[in-house]
Amino acid sequence: MTLSRRTLLKTIAAGGAAGAAAAIALPAGAVSAEAPPPVPPDARGLLYDSTLCIGCQTCTVACQRANRMPSEKSVKVINGAPYLFPTDINADCRTVIKLYEKGDRWAFMKMQCMQCLEPSCTKACMLGSMQKRQYGIVTWDPVRCTGCRYCQIACPYEVPKFQWDSPVPMIVKCDLCLARKDGKTGSACAEVCPREAVIAGPREELLATARRRMAASPRKYNPKIFGEHDGGGNQSMLLAPAGVEFTDLGLPALGDVPPSRLAMNIQHTTYKGFIAPAVLYVAAAVAVFRNMRAERKADAAQGGNEEDRP
């Protein structure tokens, strides 16, 4: 069945008009910046205590083994001795211990997915490949992923990594060992930490533990629990030594509002309940109708000319 140009124009025009009407009918519904993100009732996460960490990288090795990730091949020299471990999270590494040094002060920092209560990556994902699922953990679904990597751009912690060298690439990030490939359950990094610098558990229990440690040694800690409210709150949180700012450890300076809400409010303000797309639909419909009218006049004129011919 062939589709004439006139039928095609009528279809486009009808679709444009219907789209305009539907768009105008949609409410604005801007997101409230004041409402805190909901905490999943089964929310689990990690608590990392930088004051207890000795930088042994046992957590990194355990993570790589539990998830069958390849061993890191880069070498870093510390105090004249070579160490074979990653210097940052990447497509083959979900967590890593970094070293912060400034003058005579230093501190370790464990980097992994922060399991945000309202993640920017899930808001940016077009088809819902990135979602908060069991235990509120942000996981990646390969079936839904289009490889757009918007999650990488949206994440304020720059956590999701794309496997550029793989013929079947994945988005790699910490999922708290939700589906460990070694057959065990629980977070591998927390299991092997010799100092309990990283522990896993329900978010409320982790917060209670952090507060107990800070109350027992108030001079030892930065008085803030990073992730309790930052960026709307996280399920993985950190404690830093006194005198060390979280920005020094490479963490972004976030307010209490989830970063994703800024983009959403800008979109809502720009579109005003989809008025802008509605205007475009109407403009397209008007242009199509004008073309149809011109085409009818041309056909009529051509028909009249043919009748006048001998």
Summary of the structure (lengths in Angstrom):
residues: 310
radius of gyration: 27.6
end to end distance: 35.1
largest distance: 107.8
contacts: 911
relative contact order: 0.19
helix: 37%
strand: 17%
